[in-house]
Amino acid sequence: MARTRIAIAGAGYIGQAHLAAAQLSGTVELLALVDPAPTAGDIAARAGVLLYSTLDELIAKARPDGIVLATPNQLHLPHALQCIAAGIPILLEKPITPTVKEAESLVRAVEAQNAKVLIGHHRAHSPIMARAREVVQSGQLGRLVSVMGSALFLKPDHYFADAPWRTQPGAGPILLNMIHEVHNLRILCGDIAAVQAFTSHATRGFAVEDTASISLRFESGVLGTFMLSDTAASAKSWEQTSQENKAYPSYDDEDCYVISGTHGSLSVPTMRIKSYARDEDRSWWKPFDTSVVALTREDPIQRQMEHFGAVVRGEAAPLVTARDGLNNLRVTEAIVQAAKSGQTVYLSSSQSHQSVQPEPMANV
């Protein structure tokens, strides 16, 4: 069977990650790179693929089967609409767009034209998330009560010196990092109904926050807390615990989520379970049964690329839809609004409540 011909627009960090995934794929063929930057020529040459300056040029001269859009956030909407109009399936990097208003217009276009659009929340393809959701849905934890999460890490000073826009409104860990966590939390606990938040920039003094404390109420009644900071010398983040991205050191004794129910709790990603063996013995004076859930770790970006190929070929529906991307962005914007106003922000109950799922373990 001929491999699915994929082009990648955007030669930055995440674009190069998609490029590597395409090169390793057995079902996808990397056709071309699109980027007007002078450095893109060397990247395309090393990959042995054609380079185009614009999507117009790519579509006119090569017309791939699918396009990965890893372009700057402000270009997501026009680039996505251009590909949809051309009838080309896309993998659109998160966030779906910079604002909810733009995302709503894109979702309308996607749904009106039944376009094939996969949003790049790559953790949805993580075997860890698939296994964690299986445990939650199995009932082993009982009825869910709470979730505690964290993304505590230390970005070095040169991260901001190299790109000063990261110190200004429109950046900050809520907008840049929290959207990953929102999708994971929705996978585990369902849709989010309301948020509260405090933020601080006391450490760095930038115009954007460096730390946030977030409270969440899920539609199921589950309550959650989340600590977020890009100035905390801590390993309690997905990157430093999941072992999925080898660019980060990893620590086997750390978790970034603890999901608790009436019968037990699951720590993620160590996958340690503490549960009561019998209903009549549930008490804090009684010892837990302890176990560790077995799983296989694989690169979720690689798995995402294989899934995108299947979406392009019509073999699978997008695991993370445009509406999922919109709903994740709604929560992120609500957190920003809650921090600014000091008020609880309620998310509309009229949002689509389609099931948010990780990639099934059967595909591992």
C-alpha positions as CSV (number, residue, x, y, z in Angstrom):
1,M,0.0,0.0,0.0
2,A,1.3,3.4,-0.9
3,R,2.2,5.6,2.1
4,T,0.2,8.7,2.8
5,R,1.9,11.8,1.6
6,I,2.3,14.4,4.4
7,A,3.6,18.0,4.3
8,I,4.6,20.0,7.4
9,A,4.1,23.7,7.6
10,G,6.4,25.3,10.2
11,A,10.0,24.4,10.9
12,G,10.1,25.3,14.6
13,Y,10.6,23.0,17.5
14,I,7.2,21.2,17.3
15,G,7.3,21.2,13.5
16,Q,10.6,19.4,13.6
17,A,9.1,16.9,16.1
18,H,6.4,16.1,13.6
19,L,9.0,15.9,10.8
20,A,10.9,13.3,12.8
21,A,7.7,11.3,13.5
22,A,6.8,11.3,9.8
23,Q,10.3,10.1,8.9
24,L,10.0,7.2,11.3
25,S,6.5,6.2,10.2
26,G,5.8,3.1,8.2
27,T,2.5,4.4,6.8
28,V,3.3,8.1,6.2
29,E,5.7,9.6,3.7
30,L,7.2,13.1,4.4
31,L,6.7,15.0,1.2
32,A,7.7,18.6,1.9
33,L,8.3,21.3,4.4
34,V,6.7,24.8,4.2
35,D,8.5,27.7,5.9
36,P,9.8,31.0,4.6
37,A,12.5,31.3,7.2
38,P,16.1,31.1,6.0
39,T,16.9,28.3,8.4
40,A,14.2,26.1,6.9
41,G,16.4,25.3,3.9
42,D,18.9,23.4,5.9
43,I,16.2,21.5,7.8
44,A,14.5,20.5,4.5
45,A,17.9,19.5,3.0
46,R,18.7,17.3,6.0
47,A,15.3,15.6,5.7
48,G,15.7,15.2,2.0
49,V,12.4,16.8,1.1
50,L,11.2,19.7,-1.0
51,L,10.9,23.2,0.6
52,Y,8.1,25.7,-0.2
53,S,7.7,29.2,1.1
54,T,3.9,29.3,1.3
55,L,1.0,26.9,1.5
56,D,-0.2,28.4,-1.8
57,E,3.0,27.2,-3.5
58,L,2.8,23.8,-1.8
59,I,-0.8,23.1,-2.8
60,A,-0.3,24.3,-6.4
61,K,2.9,22.4,-7.0
62,A,2.7,19.3,-4.8
63,R,-0.7,18.9,-3.2
64,P,-0.1,16.5,-0.4
65,D,-2.7,14.1,1.0
66,G,-2.5,15.8,4.4
67,I,-0.8,18.8,6.0
68,V,0.5,19.3,9.6
69,L,0.0,22.9,10.6
70,A,2.7,23.8,13.1
71,T,2.8,27.5,12.2
72,P,2.6,30.4,14.8
73,N,-0.7,30.5,16.7
74,Q,-1.9,33.7,15.0
75,L,-1.8,31.9,11.6
76,H,-3.8,28.8,12.7
77,L,-7.2,30.2,11.6
78,P,-6.2,31.4,8.1
79,H,-4.0,28.4,7.4
80,A,-6.6,26.0,8.6
81,L,-9.4,27.6,6.5
82,Q,-7.1,27.6,3.5
83,C,-6.5,23.9,3.8
84,I,-10.2,23.1,4.4
85,A,-11.2,25.1,1.3
86,A,-8.6,23.1,-0.7
87,G,-10.1,19.8,0.7
88,I,-6.9,18.7,2.4
89,P,-7.0,17.1,5.9
90,I,-5.0,18.8,8.6
91,L,-3.3,18.1,11.9
92,L,-3.6,21.5,13.5
93,E,-1.2,22.1,16.5
94,K,-2.7,23.3,19.7
95,P,-4.1,25.7,20.7
96,I,-6.7,25.5,17.9
97,T,-6.5,29.3,17.6
98,P,-5.4,32.1,19.8
99,T,-8.9,33.0,21.0
100,V,-12.3,31.3,21.6
101,K,-14.0,33.6,19.1
102,E,-11.6,32.5,16.3
103,A,-11.9,28.9,17.4
104,E,-15.7,29.1,17.2
105,S,-15.5,30.3,13.6
106,L,-13.1,27.5,12.7
107,V,-15.3,24.8,14.3
108,R,-18.3,26.1,12.3
109,A,-16.3,25.8,9.1
110,V,-15.1,22.3,10.0
111,E,-18.5,21.0,10.9
112,A,-20.3,22.7,8.0
113,Q,-17.9,21.1,5.5
114,N,-17.3,17.8,7.4
115,A,-13.6,18.5,7.1
116,K,-11.0,16.1,8.4
117,V,-9.3,18.1,11.2
118,L,-7.2,16.6,14.0
119,I,-6.1,18.9,16.8
120,G,-2.5,18.4,18.1
121,H,-3.2,17.6,21.8
122,H,-0.6,14.8,21.5
123,R,-1.0,13.6,25.1
124,A,-4.4,12.1,24.0
125,H,-2.3,9.5,22.2
126,S,-0.3,8.6,25.3
127,P,-0.6,5.0,26.5
128,I,-0.3,6.4,30.0
129,M,-3.5,8.4,29.6
130,A,-5.2,5.5,27.9
131,R,-4.4,3.2,30.9
132,A,-5.3,5.9,33.5
133,R,-8.7,6.4,31.8
134,E,-9.3,2.6,31.8
135,V,-8.7,2.5,35.5
136,V,-11.1,5.3,36.2
137,Q,-13.8,3.8,34.0
138,S,-13.3,0.3,35.5
139,G,-14.9,1.5,38.8
140,Q,-11.9,0.3,40.8
141,L,-11.6,3.8,42.3
142,G,-15.3,4.0,43.1
143,R,-17.1,7.2,42.4
144,L,-14.6,10.0,41.6
145,V,-14.3,12.6,44.2
146,S,-11.3,14.8,43.4
147,V,-8.2,15.3,41.3
148,M,-5.0,17.1,42.3
149,G,-2.7,18.1,39.5
150,S,0.5,20.0,39.0
151,A,2.8,21.4,36.3
152,L,5.7,22.7,38.3
153,F,8.9,23.3,36.3
154,L,11.7,25.9,35.9
155,K,12.1,27.6,32.6
156,P,15.7,29.1,32.3
157,D,16.3,32.8,32.0
158,H,17.5,32.4,28.4
159,Y,14.0,31.1,27.4
160,F,12.7,34.6,28.0
161,A,15.8,36.4,26.7
162,D,15.7,34.5,23.4
163,A,12.1,35.4,22.9
164,P,11.0,38.6,24.8
165,W,7.4,38.2,23.7
166,R,7.2,35.4,26.3
167,T,7.3,38.1,29.0
168,Q,4.3,40.0,27.7
169,P,0.5,39.5,27.6
170,G,-0.4,36.6,25.3
171,A,2.3,34.4,26.9
172,G,2.6,33.0,30.4
173,P,2.2,29.4,31.5
174,I,-1.6,29.5,31.6
175,L,-1.8,30.2,27.9
176,L,1.3,28.4,26.8
177,N,1.2,25.3,29.1
178,M,-2.1,24.8,30.8
179,I,-4.0,23.8,27.7
180,H,-2.1,20.5,27.7
181,E,-3.3,19.9,31.3
182,V,-6.9,20.8,30.5
183,H,-7.2,18.1,27.9
184,N,-5.7,15.5,30.2
185,L,-8.1,16.5,33.0
186,R,-11.1,16.3,30.7
187,I,-10.0,12.8,29.6
188,L,-9.8,11.7,33.2
189,C,-12.7,13.5,34.9
190,G,-15.0,14.9,32.1
191,D,-16.1,18.4,31.2
192,I,-15.2,21.3,33.4
193,A,-18.2,23.4,34.6
194,A,-16.5,26.3,36.6
195,V,-13.1,27.7,37.5
196,Q,-11.4,29.9,40.0
197,A,-7.8,31.1,40.0
198,F,-5.1,33.2,41.6
199,T,-2.0,34.2,39.8
200,S,1.3,35.8,40.8
201,H,4.3,37.3,39.0
202,A,6.2,38.0,42.2
203,T,9.2,35.9,41.3
204,R,10.1,37.2,37.8
205,G,8.1,40.4,37.8
206,F,7.1,40.1,34.1
207,A,3.8,41.4,32.8
208,V,2.5,37.8,32.7
209,E,2.1,35.4,35.6
210,D,4.8,32.9,36.5
211,T,2.6,30.9,39.0
212,A,-1.1,30.1,39.2
213,S,-3.3,28.3,41.7
214,I,-6.5,27.0,40.0
215,S,-9.7,25.4,41.3
216,L,-11.9,23.4,39.1
217,R,-15.5,22.0,39.3
218,F,-16.3,19.3,36.9
219,E,-19.9,18.7,35.6
220,S,-19.8,15.3,37.3
221,G,-19.3,17.0,40.7
222,V,-15.6,16.1,41.0
223,L,-13.6,19.0,42.4
224,G,-10.0,19.6,41.4
225,T,-7.0,21.8,42.3
226,F,-4.0,22.5,40.0
227,M,-0.7,24.2,40.7
228,L,1.1,25.7,37.7
229,S,4.4,27.5,37.7
230,D,7.3,28.0,35.2
231,T,9.6,29.3,38.0
232,A,9.4,26.4,40.5
233,A,12.4,24.1,40.9
234,S,10.2,21.0,40.9
235,A,9.8,17.8,38.8
236,K,6.1,17.6,39.3
237,S,5.2,18.1,35.6
238,W,4.2,15.7,32.8
239,E,7.4,16.2,30.9
240,Q,9.6,15.3,33.9
241,T,7.5,12.3,35.0
242,S,6.0,10.6,31.9
243,Q,9.3,9.6,30.3
244,E,7.7,10.3,26.9
245,N,10.0,13.2,25.8
246,K,13.6,12.1,26.1
247,A,14.7,15.8,26.0
248,Y,13.7,16.1,29.7
249,P,15.2,14.3,32.7
250,S,12.7,12.0,34.3
251,Y,12.1,11.0,37.9
252,D,10.4,7.7,38.7
253,D,9.2,8.8,42.2
254,E,7.2,11.8,41.0
255,D,3.6,12.1,39.9
256,C,1.7,15.1,38.5
257,Y,-1.9,13.8,39.0
258,V,-3.7,12.0,41.8
259,I,-7.3,11.0,41.0
260,S,-9.2,9.9,44.1
261,G,-12.5,8.1,44.4
262,T,-14.6,6.5,47.2
263,H,-12.7,3.2,47.0
264,G,-9.2,4.2,46.0
265,S,-6.8,6.6,44.3
266,L,-4.6,6.5,41.2
267,S,-1.3,8.4,40.9
268,V,-0.2,9.3,37.4
269,P,2.2,8.6,35.7
270,T,3.7,6.1,38.2
271,M,0.3,4.4,38.0
272,R,0.3,3.4,41.7
273,I,-3.1,2.5,43.1
274,K,-4.2,2.5,46.7
275,S,-7.6,0.9,47.2
276,Y,-9.7,-0.8,49.8
277,A,-10.3,-4.5,49.3
278,R,-13.8,-4.6,50.6
279,D,-16.6,-2.1,51.0
280,E,-17.1,-2.7,54.7
281,D,-13.4,-2.0,55.4
282,R,-13.3,1.5,53.9
283,S,-11.8,3.7,56.6
284,W,-8.7,5.8,57.2
285,W,-7.9,3.4,60.0
286,K,-7.7,0.5,57.5
287,P,-4.7,-0.3,55.3
288,F,-4.9,0.0,51.6
289,D,-4.2,-2.7,49.1
290,T,-1.4,-1.3,46.9
291,S,-0.5,-2.1,43.3
292,V,1.0,-0.7,40.1
293,V,-0.8,-0.7,36.8
294,A,1.3,-2.2,34.0
295,L,1.7,-0.2,30.8
296,T,3.9,0.3,27.8
297,R,5.4,3.7,27.2
298,E,5.5,5.0,23.6
299,D,6.1,8.4,22.0
300,P,2.6,10.0,21.7
301,I,3.8,12.3,18.9
302,Q,4.7,9.2,16.9
303,R,1.4,7.6,17.7
304,Q,-0.4,10.9,16.7
305,M,1.3,10.8,13.3
306,E,0.2,7.3,12.7
307,H,-3.4,8.3,13.7
308,F,-3.3,11.3,11.4
309,G,-2.4,9.1,8.5
310,A,-5.4,6.9,9.3
311,V,-7.6,10.0,9.5
312,V,-6.4,11.2,6.1
313,R,-7.1,7.8,4.6
314,G,-10.6,7.7,6.1
315,E,-9.8,4.8,8.4
316,A,-10.4,6.7,11.6
317,A,-12.2,9.7,13.0
318,P,-10.1,12.4,14.6
319,L,-9.4,11.4,18.2
320,V,-9.2,15.1,19.2
321,T,-11.7,17.1,17.2
322,A,-11.9,20.8,16.5
323,R,-14.7,21.0,19.0
324,D,-12.4,19.4,21.6
325,G,-9.8,22.0,20.8
326,L,-12.4,24.8,21.2
327,N,-13.6,23.4,24.6
328,N,-10.0,23.1,25.9
329,L,-9.4,26.8,24.9
330,R,-12.7,27.8,26.6
331,V,-11.4,26.5,29.9
332,T,-8.0,28.1,29.5
333,E,-9.6,31.5,28.7
334,A,-11.9,31.0,31.7
335,I,-8.9,30.5,34.0
336,V,-7.3,33.8,32.7
337,Q,-10.7,35.6,33.2
338,A,-11.1,34.2,36.7
339,A,-7.6,35.3,37.8
340,K,-8.2,38.8,36.5
341,S,-11.7,39.2,38.0
342,G,-11.3,37.3,41.2
343,Q,-14.7,35.7,40.4
344,T,-15.8,32.2,39.6
345,V,-16.2,31.8,35.9
346,Y,-18.9,29.4,34.7
347,L,-18.5,27.5,31.4
348,S,-21.6,27.2,29.3
349,S,-23.6,24.0,29.9
350,S,-24.6,24.2,26.2
351,Q,-21.1,23.1,25.1
352,S,-20.8,19.9,23.2
353,H,-20.4,17.0,25.7
354,Q,-18.9,14.6,23.2
355,S,-16.7,12.0,24.9
356,V,-13.1,13.0,25.3
357,Q,-10.8,10.0,25.0
358,P,-7.2,9.0,24.7
359,E,-6.0,6.7,22.0
360,P,-7.0,3.2,23.0
361,M,-4.5,0.8,24.4
362,A,-5.3,-1.7,21.7
363,N,-3.3,0.4,19.3
364,V,-0.1,0.2,21.4
